[in-house]
Amino acid sequence: MHTVATDDLALETLMLPFERGLLPWPGEGGVLFLRARDGWPLHQRPLPGLVCEQSFKPDADALTRAGLALVAPEDTSRYALVLVLPPRQREESRALYARAVERVAPGGRVVACVSNNEGARSAQDDLRKLTGAVGDLTKNKCRVFWSAPLHVDDSAASLDTTLQAQWRQLDAPRPVAGGRFISRPGVFAWDRIDPASALLAAQLPADLAGVAADLGAGFGYLSAELLARCPALTALDLYEAEARALELARTNLGAVTTTATLDYHWHDVTSGLPRQYDVIISNPPFHTQGSSYRPDIGRRFIAVAAEALKPGGRLWMVANRHLPYEAVLTDSFGSVRTVAQHDGFKIIEAIKAAASRPTPPERPFVRTRPGGRSL
């Protein structure tokens, strides 16, 4: 039986204009839901024509489990209605509005919802700047807002096509870190080298060898450093939940000279890994995309790493010093040591216990005759 989320207030509020009859649900033309999330409001009544787009793997997996249709970001179809749950990052959000407008068929609308503590008023103002006058409704400490019908001559909407083109480019990859990498708004530490990751990179020993994995690889910084420092690696798998970041990592590591085989996985690490490794590196997340504090995610990364390492395999990770990871590390690994602490971060090496040699079964005691023959 499928269980849906019960506490997604932004999703609940997004659907209110349709529940209250303020906006019609299109009978034809289809509905595209950008940055879609599963939840009970999508299941309480029929929503004909609904398709979803989601680049964050845990949310995409939840939508699939719920039986909701997913479309690829390369899809260019236009829809009678485009729903949006904008992200917190302002440039990423504006780029998403511009793309939403691009995907609306003539006469269609964009409808978005943002919680008050994530900047609902500013988000509504952004849509107004782009499309002209907007309607709105507030409830559940959230604000849902919508454009007038777009791309029609007699519409109350006054689409700013120049602004749309400018905002559409905000999602374009751009150089960071002096041009060594490319990144884009909305991915982790998008416009800089994360200091915790840099501290981990500086501590990685050159003797790491064999098959490695980077859990939560982001745009590929730690993987690039691992390859540069550890020439005995034969293969490296990058696991990243955000497809927009994984695309960047593929480009960034394409510029790295290495003999190791590289593979890229759009994957929810908390679901486990498909193979065994000699080495795992990670800067585990401890927030959700909505910025809720979730140290359980980091603990799950550690447990998954322990499951996926071969006996004697090594986990190198970085974490904020206050995060409560010691118990799961001690329970999951044969040895754990703090390698360095600096600026509120800690670097940890954990080694999986070597497989114990099986104890041979006891031989039954047999009395023997003199001369060695059994009785």
N, C-alpha and C positions, 0 to 999 in steps of 0.2 A: 504493500500500500504506500502511495506517495504522500509524504508529509511536506507541507509548505510552510514558509516562514509566517509568523504571526505578528511581528512587530516592526514591519517596514512602513513607517508612517509616511514617508515620501511617496512610496508606491500607492498606498491607500489614498492619499490626498490627490495624486495625479489622476485617479479614476473618478473623483467626485463630480466633476462637471458633466460626465456622462451619466452617472447615477442620478443626478438631480435634474437632468433634462436641460442643462444649460448649453450643452453641445451635443450634436447627434453623432452616434457611431456610424461610420459610413456603411451603406449597404453594399457598395461595390467600390472597386479601386484599391482596396487593400490598406493595411495599416502597418507601418514600420515603427518598431520600438527600438530606439538607439540607447545603448548602455542599459539594456533591459535587465531586470532582476525578477526572479520568480517570487510569488507570494499569493496569498489567498485572494486578493482583489482580481487576479487574472483568471480565477476559477469559479467565481460565484455566479457568473452568467455567461452565455455564449458571447464570444468576441470574434465574429467572422472576419477572415482575412488577415488576422494578426500574424506577423512574422517578427523575429527578434534579431538584433545584432548585439554581440557582447564579446569583447576582446579579452576579458579577464576569465581565466579558465574555470575557477570554482563556480562563478556565476553562470558561465556557459554550460557547465556540466549540470547544474541545478535546473536550468531551463530545459535541457535535453531530457533529464529524468522526468520532468513534468509533462513531457509530450509536446512542448512548444517548438515551433519550427524556427530554425536558425538560418540566417543568410550570411554570406561572406561579405567582408567590407568592400570587396571588388564589385559587388552587385551595384548596378547603376539604375535600377528600376525606380520609377516615381510612384508615389502613393497618395491616396486621398487624405491621409492623416499621418503625421509623424509625431510620435511621442518621444520625449527625451527626459532622462534622469541625468542632468549634467554633473560632471565631476567637480571637485572642489577647486582644482587648479584653474586659475582664471583664463589663461591663454588656451589651454586645452578645451575649456568650456566654450569659449568664443568660437574656436574652430569647429566645435561640434554643432553649435547653432548655425553656422554658415553652411555646414554640410546638410543639416536638417532642412534648411530652406531649399537647398539644391535638389533634395530628394522629394519635395512636395510637388504633386501634380497641380495643374491649373485649377484654382478653386479650393485647394486643400489648405490645411492649417498645420502649424506647429504648436504643440502643447507640451509644456515643461513644468517640472516641480522641483523645488529645492527647500530643504529645511532652513528654518530661520537662523540656526547657529552655523550654517555653512554659507551664509550670504544671500538669502532669498531676495532681498530688495535689490541688491546689486545685479543679481542674475536676471531679475525681471527687467531692470533698466537696460541691460545688454540686449535682450530680445526686442525691447521697444526701440532702441537705437537702430536695430537692424531692420525691423519690419513695420515700424510705425506703432499706432495705438494698439494696446493689448488689453484683454480682459483678465480678471484675476479673481481668486477666491482663497481665503486663508482658513486653515483648520489644522489641528494636530501639530501646532507649532511649525507648520510648513506653509508654503505659498505655491499654488498652482496658477499658471498664467499661460495665455494663448494668443496667437496672432489672429488678425482678421484673415479671410480667405486671400490666398496669395496668387500671383501670376495671372490676375484678371484685371481688365481695364477699369471696371467700375467698383473695384474693391476699396474698402477703407484703408487697406494696408498701403504703405508707401515704402516699398522695399528699397533700401540703400544698397545698390549693386556694387558700388565702389567699396563700401565697408565690407560687404560680403566677400569680395575678392581678397581684401586685406586679411580678414579674419580666417579665411580658408587656408592661407599660407602659414598661419601660426602653428599648425601641426607639422609643418615640413621639417625634416631632419636638418640640423645645423651643427657646425663644429663647436666642440667644447674642449676644455683642457689644452688650450693652445693648438687646437686642430688635430690632436692625437686621436680623438674619438668624435663620433657624431651622436647627437641625442635629440630629444624633442620634449616639449612640455608635457607634464603628467606622469612620466616615468620616474622611478626613484632617483632622487638626487640628480635631476635631469641636467642641470646647468653647471655641474662641478664634479670633482672627484670627492666622493663621500669620505670624510676623515676617518671613520671607523674602518672602512674598506682599505684605505691607504695604510692604516696601521697594521692590518692583517697582512697585506701584501709585503710590507717591509719585514715581517717576521717569518715568512714562508721559507723553510729550509730547502736547499738545493737538492737534497737527496730524495725528495718525493718522486716516486717512480711508479710505472705501470699504468693502470686504467683509472682515470679520475673523473669526478663529477663536481659541478658547481651548482649548488642548490639556491635558487633565487638569483639568477645570474644577472638580472638587470640588463644594461646595455653592453655588458661584456668586460668591464674594467678588470675585475678580479681574475677572470679567465685569461685575459691577455697577460696579466702579471704572472700568473702561475706558469704559463707556457714560457715566458721569458726567463724565469728563474729556475725552472726544473726541466732540464733537457732530457731526462730519462723517462718522461711521460710518453706513453705509446698511444693513448686515446684520451679524449676529454669530451664528456657529455654536458651540455648546458641545459639546465631545467629552469624554466621561467613561466610564471602564470600569466603575465601580461604580454599578449601577442605583439603589441606595439613596441615593447622593449626588446623582445626576442628578435624581431626584424632588424633592429639596430645592432644587436650583438652579432648577428650573422654578417652584417656589413663590416663592423669593426674588426672582427677576427679574420675576415677575409684579407685584411692587410697585414696580418701577422705571419712571419715566416716560421714554420714549424713542420716537423716530420710526424707529429701526432695526428691521428684521425679525429676530426671534429664532428660532432652531431648536435643537433638543436631540437629541444623537446618543449612544445607548448604543453605544460603539464602542471597539475596541482600536486605539489610535493607532499602535502599532507595525506594524499591517497596512497603513498608508497612509491617505490621505484621498481622498475622492471628487471634490473640486473644487479650484479655484485661489483664492488669497486675496491681498489687498493687505497685510494685517497679520495676524500671528500672535503671540499672547502665551502664555507657558507658565512654570509652575514644575514642571519635569519630575520624575517620581518616580525614585528611585534605590535603592529597596528593593522586594522582592517582598512579598506579603501576609504571608509568614512572616518578614519582616524581614531576609532575606538581602541583603547589600550587592550591588547590581547596577547599577553605573554604565553598563553597556551599554544599559540601558533608556533612560536620559537621552540617550545618544548617538544612539539610534534615533529618539527624539522630534525631535532636532535635524535629523537627515537627512530625516525625513518632512516637517518644516517647510520645509526647503530645496526639496524636491520640489514641495510644494504652493503655494509662494509664486510670484506672478507676477514677471517680471523687474522689478527695482527694489523688490520687496516687502520688508517690514521684519519681522524677528523681534525681539521684546523678551522676554527671559527672565531668570530668577534661578536661581542655583545656589549650593550651598556652595562656598566659595572653593577647597577642595582637590580638587574633582571634575575629572577630566581630560577636559574638553570642547574644549579649544582646537584640537586637531588636526582634529576633525570640523567645527568651525566654520570654520576656515581653508580646509579642503578644499571646503566646501559653499557658501560665500558669497563675494561679491566684496569686501566690507569688513566688518571686525569691530572693535568697540571696547568697552572696559570703561567703562561710564558711571559706576559708583559701586561702592565696596566699603565694607561696614560690618558689624560684628558677625559676621564670618566668612562673609558672603554677598557675591556679586558680581552686578551687574546688567550685562547684555550687550545691545547692539544689534548685529544682524547684518543686512546688506542684500544681497539677492540681486543678482548682477551683471545689469546691463541686457542684454537680448538684443543681440548684435552684429549689425550690419546685414550681410546676406549680400554677399559680394564678387561683383560682376557678372562673368560669365564673360568671359575674354579674347576680344576680337574678333580673328579671324584677320588677319594682316598681308596686305594686298592692295595690290599695286602698281597705280598708276593712270596713265592717259595724261595728258598735259598737258590741262588743261581739266576734270579731275576724273573722267573715266570710267575704269572698271577695265579692265585688260588682259585 
